[in-house]
């Protein structure tokens, strides 16, 4: 099936009434969680994972989850602009100029350009996904265990180095994720690991319990402590469609944001947060009026908002073609596919073309739905912030509890859930990024399995990971990436004393 | 290094030592051509130890000179002052934890519906300090909505009360 036939068949799947409904639900829930601060897309997808058990086919389940992910990027801008409160991490940078615009009475155009930029970037990025994903998947078909090992481990390491402030702490969380994935019966030797005599631990931890615990319960606990410090102000939104002058200023920023977001989104760990920061920096650097940035420059909203949407669509490329999730939210979608019996990776396009093309086509549809949901209904979304946390928090806890329990119908999972909730809370308190934990947990079995197979193939030599051309290239690229980061860090360290003396 | 980070760091190192020892001693490493069940966990244990020690050294070396750390510490202090005003948030968090733990304990013992009613009522009365009437109304509405959603719409198998079934 070529790309054209594929996408046409995808539209036939995505446009069935049932799938349209799931895409709509995903877009709706995604926008809502994007608006609500403290409940990110990863946590929401984790919360809804158990529900996918009752959806008969994998296509609508993944369509809904994908909708939540990119929908959250749209919704996140709303609270950033109106309340200076980023609904999710990728919208932090939108606060800078978006909120200033709102203070100057230009909330409408800011929201409008954010939604339009998001729509353009999201759509262009899906076109890129449509064109690039099939050849990458075809290339990845030739991967053996050593290539799989190099790719999974190095993708994971890359995600860790890019996702948080401290690489060391990120690596600790990553190793913890790998260890958690090792709990239970070893598939090769049949020996039970780290069960300490507890029968329930022999089957290992379930991804849903870990994900909803760390992201759902952990976030609730963290927000409970901080509740009350957030004051909700109502800002007049006014006309949301930007004027011609605004459009003229923003169109190139949207284009640049789209390209930046797309290429950063493909890299594991790149994702929406980094792309929005890079886009803001680029816009400020090339602007003829950099002094306007921070004072309500519309380019400062258009660029980053486009970039984070482009990145969220592009991050589906490594997932659908290589089976490598690049960030926590994508790891949840990976888990959703596994729950539905679909293994993401190069064989996906051949074995499950309905999932591959159906999901891609649904993204075009989802983007149209999102712009309709966001532009005229912005006032409704703001009202959502009035839901009292005293009701929202226990309801979310009920969702996490029922979700975890329903997997194996055992009360043990509820205690495990609470333990992971405590872990998630501690990580948030210590400002340690929790993202590497689900990524490592989900890639752990693949990393261990392919490492053991590779060692068997090579007669116990680790040189196999650098003696095969593709594996060597992956390791080489990663080494270049690490060297680049070291050079960058050294330069920054040299520059920082000068800045301090200047301050 | 703050007190919390200090504890987290020590736990990391201790966990690394335990995992490496357990993997080596009980799970067995095997040979390189055919690694045993303890091979990868052993590597993880060693990695945790090394990372934990590196984390400690890094914190020790970077702290006095980094402007960013001073800023970070100031933020933490500010945050604590804001959240611990009147000790309420910490107490609230503890009450929420106990209520959730009680829910896990009661879930299979008294069934989904009853345990959810107890949990919601407990949350509204203890954590949120709402009045009786408001608590009862919120509890009844939420429990009914959750029951309908999971039992009838999503058809999730939920534990029922042993006395009624």
Interface residues (C-beta under 8 A of the other chain):
Chain A: X50 X51 X53 X54 X168 X169 X171 X172 X175 X176 X178 X179 X182 X186 X188 X189 X191 X193 X194 X217 X220 X221 X224 X225 X226 X227 X228 X229 X390 X391 X393 X394 X395 X397 X398 X401 X402 X405 X406 X409 X411 X414 X415 X417 X418 X421 X422 X426 X429 X430 X431 X432 X447 X448 X451 X452 X455 X456 X459 X460 X461 X496 X500 X503
Chain B: X2 X4 X5 X8 X12 X19 X22 X27 X30 X31 X32 X33 X34 X35 X36 X37 X38 X39 X40 X41 X44 X45 X47 X48 X51 X52 X54 X55 X58 X67 X72 X82 X83 X89 X90 X92 X93 X96 X97 X100 X101 X103 X104 X107 X108 X112 X116 X119 X120 X123 X124 X127 X128 X130 X138 X142 X146 X150 X154 X155 X156 X157 X158 X159
